């Protein structure tokens, strides 16, 4: 799986395109976290806002605010602590924890690079 999404600086945030397995992973993660009893603690957003964000992740490039990117990162990182075992994580999410952490890290690095190259 490609770890880094395609990111470039945009007028109102960052233009991001998630590809292939990244989209599938984010959809599973956001759906799972949004249906958990405490999505606000994990991401700062409620279920409805998380589901709108999940719906926005498609094959198209889209501009995300820093807040939205922070929520994506928070969801990817926090979901890793929501399962007792790697097996249960994989069964429910369909990916490994290392995939979620790699995409979270790749997102941060891609945003940092986009800021530097402007």
Backbone torsions as a table, in degrees:
resi	resn	phi	psi	omega
1	UNK	NA	137.3	174.7
2	UNK	-70.4	128.1	-176.6
3	UNK	-80.5	-35.2	-172.8
4	UNK	-101.9	127.2	171.9
5	UNK	-73.4	166.8	175.0
6	UNK	-83.3	122.2	-175.2
7	UNK	-133.7	136.4	171.0
8	UNK	-141.4	153.5	179.7
9	UNK	-67.1	137.2	178.1
10	UNK	-127.5	169.9	-177.5
11	UNK	-57.5	-42.8	-173.6
12	UNK	-111.7	16.5	-179.2
13	UNK	159.0	-128.3	-179.0
14	UNK	-131.7	130.6	175.9
15	UNK	-84.3	122.1	-172.5
16	UNK	-129.7	140.3	171.8
17	UNK	-128.9	117.0	174.7
18	UNK	-90.9	141.3	-175.8
19	UNK	-121.4	151.8	171.1
20	UNK	41.3	-117.7	-175.6
21	UNK	-63.3	-27.0	176.9
22	UNK	-59.3	-45.3	179.4
23	UNK	-61.3	-45.3	-178.8
24	UNK	-63.8	-43.5	178.0
25	UNK	-60.7	-49.6	-179.0
26	UNK	-62.4	-38.3	178.3
27	UNK	-62.7	-46.5	179.1
28	UNK	-63.7	-44.3	-178.6
29	UNK	-63.9	-49.9	-178.1
30	UNK	-64.6	-38.5	178.3
31	UNK	-65.2	-45.7	-179.9
32	UNK	-63.4	-50.0	-178.1
33	UNK	-63.2	-39.0	-177.8
34	UNK	-66.2	-27.9	179.8
35	UNK	-92.4	1.1	176.9
36	UNK	-78.7	152.9	-177.9
37	UNK	-60.5	-20.0	-175.4
38	UNK	-131.5	55.6	-179.4
39	UNK	-64.7	-28.9	-179.2
40	UNK	-65.6	-36.4	178.9
41	UNK	-69.9	-39.2	-176.6
42	UNK	-76.6	-34.7	-173.3
43	UNK	-125.6	-18.3	-174.7
44	UNK	89.9	-4.0	-179.2
45	UNK	-122.6	153.9	177.2
46	UNK	-85.7	175.4	-176.0
47	UNK	-55.3	-46.9	-175.9
48	UNK	-62.0	-45.1	179.4
49	UNK	-65.7	-37.7	178.3
50	UNK	-64.4	-38.7	-179.7
51	UNK	-70.1	-34.4	174.3
52	UNK	-64.0	-42.8	177.9
53	UNK	-62.7	-43.3	178.5
54	UNK	-59.4	-40.7	179.7
55	UNK	-66.9	-21.5	-177.0
56	UNK	-82.5	-11.0	-176.3
57	UNK	-90.8	102.2	179.5
58	UNK	-136.2	-163.9	-179.3
59	UNK	-75.1	-14.2	-178.4
60	UNK	-82.8	151.5	173.2
61	UNK	-74.0	139.3	-178.2
62	UNK	-141.7	147.0	177.4
63	UNK	-89.2	126.5	178.8
64	UNK	-114.2	144.2	173.4
65	UNK	-77.6	165.8	175.7
66	UNK	-60.6	-38.4	178.6
67	UNK	-60.8	-45.1	179.1
68	UNK	-63.3	-40.9	178.1
69	UNK	-65.4	-37.0	176.5
70	UNK	-62.3	-42.2	179.2
71	UNK	-63.8	-42.2	177.1
72	UNK	-60.2	-46.3	179.2
73	UNK	-61.8	-45.5	-179.7
74	UNK	-60.8	-41.3	179.5
75	UNK	-64.7	-44.6	-179.9
76	UNK	-62.2	-40.9	-178.0
77	UNK	-76.1	-43.7	-175.0
78	UNK	-70.2	-32.0	-178.9
79	UNK	-62.6	-25.0	-180.0
80	UNK	-64.6	-25.5	-179.2
81	UNK	-95.0	4.0	-174.6
82	UNK	-92.8	1.7	-177.8
83	UNK	-128.4	143.2	-178.8
84	UNK	-74.6	-27.4	-176.8
85	UNK	-138.8	160.1	175.5
86	UNK	-63.3	-36.8	-179.8
87	UNK	-62.8	-46.3	180.0
88	UNK	-66.6	-35.4	175.3
89	UNK	-61.0	-48.6	-177.5
90	UNK	-65.0	-41.0	179.6
91	UNK	-61.9	-44.0	-175.7
92	UNK	-81.4	-42.9	-174.4
93	UNK	-90.9	-29.6	179.6
94	UNK	88.1	6.7	178.9
95	UNK	-139.1	174.9	175.6
96	UNK	-96.6	157.2	176.9
97	UNK	-54.6	-40.1	-178.4
98	UNK	-61.2	-29.6	176.4
99	UNK	-67.1	-44.6	179.5
100	UNK	-63.2	-44.3	179.9
101	UNK	-67.7	-35.8	178.8
102	UNK	-67.4	-40.6	178.0
103	UNK	-68.7	-38.8	176.7
104	UNK	-60.1	-46.8	178.9
105	UNK	-66.1	-41.9	178.9
106	UNK	-63.0	-36.5	177.5
107	UNK	-63.3	-45.7	179.2
108	UNK	-61.4	-46.8	-179.4
109	UNK	-63.9	-40.0	179.9
110	UNK	-65.7	-39.4	177.1
111	UNK	-66.6	-43.8	177.9
112	UNK	-59.9	-44.3	178.3
113	UNK	-63.5	-40.2	179.3
114	UNK	-64.1	-37.9	177.1
115	UNK	-65.1	-41.9	-178.2
116	UNK	-67.9	-39.2	-176.4
117	UNK	-88.6	-16.9	175.5
118	UNK	46.6	NA	NA
